[in-house]
Amino acid sequence: MAITKVRGSGVDFDATNTTKGLKMPSGTAFPGSETAVQGMIRNDTNQTSAGASSTMQHYNGLKWKNFVNVTPQATFEVLMAAGGGGIGTGAGAGGGGAGGLLTGSLTVDKGTQISITVGAGGSGDVSQTYATVGLNGGDTVLAISGGTTYTADGGGGGGVNNSTPGSTPTGGSGGGNGGYFGNNSESGQGIATQTNQNGSEGNLTGYGNNGGAQAGVSSPCCYYTGAGGGGAGTAGASSANSPGPYAGAGGDGIISTILSTSDVSTYISASLVDGGNVYFGGGGGGATDSSFTAGAAGKGGGGAGVSGTQTSGNDGIDYSGGGAGASYNTITGNINRGTGGKGVVIIRVLESKKGTAASSGTVESFLASDNNNFRIFIFKDSG
């Protein structure tokens, strides 16, 4: 019987934590003068694979076939909402613009680090002096290590009476015009800035709209009524005379299927559900004088405007990017003018492809109720 001698370097391959390995024959293309046999394995130094300087190959009985170096990847759906715009101090205040939204799918190598910054809502700062426009929401940013940085623009703050014309902030969606009809005291229409974001990992579609253009009403002349803040889906509405006078409604957000109605109600707010659909990025309604009709909230987390003087505004819904509902405040003091809703990042990925959500902030992680093959991550804070 033949005896095969095994060298010391070729034993104990099944030992725990072993660092031993087999070295395959290596060289240029297999010589045509020799006979290949099924089951042969070798390393071909004439070929490369995924950045490697050579390629492992095996003979299947008919031809040499290469082993291809493939980096495992994961594709995930994402929704990013920036923080909604806040409300300023002044008569006829306009609603806050929704934070810009980005939606789409991205593909990354498994193990890639992703850093997330979630934008805060624009503050309804009580220390503001008269004729100060609202504050913008914060940007929401998703940065892929060694790759693309995607940014959703913070929503524009609402305009007010007697502020500088053209001073209503731009933002992901623009803030609503604020002021008094006919005396050139309007702060102007807030313009949307959100754009599509493209990168090597994928392209995200941007959503944002202008705030309402017209503040105040001419009949009966000339009440302070603010326009609505822009929403991710539609522009904010202008103030109107009939059947008002009434302030402008906030623009509606967009419909999203990244979360089911059940999951959004459980982990964010049932108020984001309307007509069986889930909305994100609603604009805030405009404010008006007492006895008149304030602007309605935009679908998707916008705050409703308020009718009356020296009253608190309605905040946007947190984790929706909703703009704040405007209030009529002309005095510096301790009344919240209306704060925009916080932004959010939502990721939907196959359970088999999920990574680890390591964050210093608040992260919700659960199987999707509409399809438990998918894992949902909701990032409510930066991490």
NORDATA-V517614 format. One record per helix or strand. SS is the DSSP state (helix for helix, strand for strand). FROM is the first residue (numbers start at 1). LEN is the number of residues. If there is no record, write none. Layout:
ss = <SS | SS>
from = <FROM | FROM>
len = <LEN | LEN>
This chain:
ss = <helix | strand | strand | strand | strand | strand | strand | strand | strand | strand | strand | strand | strand | strand | strand | strand | strand | strand | strand | strand | strand | strand | strand | strand | strand | helix | helix | strand | strand | strand | strand | strand | strand | strand | strand | strand | strand | helix | strand | strand>
from = <8 | 26 | 41 | 49 | 52 | 55 | 64 | 73 | 89 | 101 | 114 | 132 | 140 | 149 | 171 | 180 | 192 | 197 | 202 | 218 | 221 | 224 | 240 | 246 | 254 | 261 | 270 | 273 | 277 | 288 | 293 | 307 | 309 | 314 | 325 | 328 | 344 | 351 | 363 | 374>
len = <3 | 2 | 4 | 1 | 1 | 5 | 3 | 9 | 2 | 9 | 4 | 1 | 5 | 4 | 1 | 1 | 1 | 3 | 6 | 1 | 1 | 2 | 1 | 1 | 3 | 7 | 3 | 2 | 4 | 1 | 1 | 1 | 1 | 1 | 1 | 2 | 7 | 3 | 5 | 6>
